[in-house]
Amino acid sequence: MASPSDAPASVAPSPIAARRGFPHVTAVHVFIAGAVGILLAAFVLRVYRLGDNNIWWDEGLAIWAVRKSFLGVTAWTASDVHPPLYFWALWPWVRLVGESEFAARFLSLAIGMLTVAAVVPLGRLLGGPWVGLLAGLLLATSRFHVWWSQEMRMYALAGLLNVLALIALLRWWRSGSRAAWLGYVLAAAASLWTIYLSVVMLAVANVWVAGMLVAAWWRGRQASTTNHRPLTTRLWMWLGAQLAALVLFAPWLMYALGRMSSWSVAETIDYGFVARLQATLLTLGIHGY
């Protein structure tokens, strides 16, 4: 995959800065200033009225759960519809800062801020420094993500872990780094320990890697290359990463499978409505709390 360096390639003076009388301001300085500005905007949007709304049903359930002992909340989540990692983070948090709306929700705010910060290098890996800034700006101002960052729920944490897994994946693909490979395994496993739907991220990552392997094989074939060992090694490393992530998740799955409650609704699910709702949320965001 042709992609730019993880850092801005040029340290030459920024053309805009030079024209305005700041010849020593480089593209790196502009990038850093932009990233800091995005993070400040993200913080303001997320801290605004953070504690104004009363704790609602699911948040109250989270507070009720983490009032149990650590083993107690772990056992309770096994019968719930979500794995325990977020509750493991919330358990010491509320003991440290208290159970007020502002204090308890600040954990999600901090996680949301880390996600905005992580999306910037993800964008840099995909399209360069300015794509990274644009990605950070879009997430910082996303109404959907602001909402996630103001709730005592596990969704912000799952988003952060999935972003970290994708960063590690891209770095591993570019360099073959074992550290990046390990980072992907740990982030992917942690995301599964946070929300079961993280399996969707694993599916997307596998489709992307499969496409890149096929494209690399096809380019080698066009160039009459007979040595496919690097691709084979890459394939086995990737399959090993999936297996390792699942092995790390397996203990929880084995413990929880027999304890999960059966959840049902009176009406049959209309999958067409679910698809339309998802498309609306992703394109237009959420317009009211």
Secondary structure, 3 states (H helix, E strand, C coil): CCCCCCCCCCCCECHHHHHCCCCCCEHHHHHHHHHHHHHHHHHHHHHCCCCCCCCCHHHHHHHHHHCCCHHHHHHHHHCCCCCCHHHHHHHHHHHHHCCCHHHHHHHHHHHHHHHHHHHHHHHHHHHCHHHHHHHHHHHHCCHHHHHHCCCCCCHHHHHHHHHHHHHHHHHHHHHCCHHHHHHHHHHHHHHHCCCHHHHHHHHHHHHHHHHHHHHHHHHHHHCCCCCCHHHHHHHHHHHHHHHHHHHHHHHHHHHHCCCCCCCCCCCCCCHHHHHHHHHHHHHHCCCCC
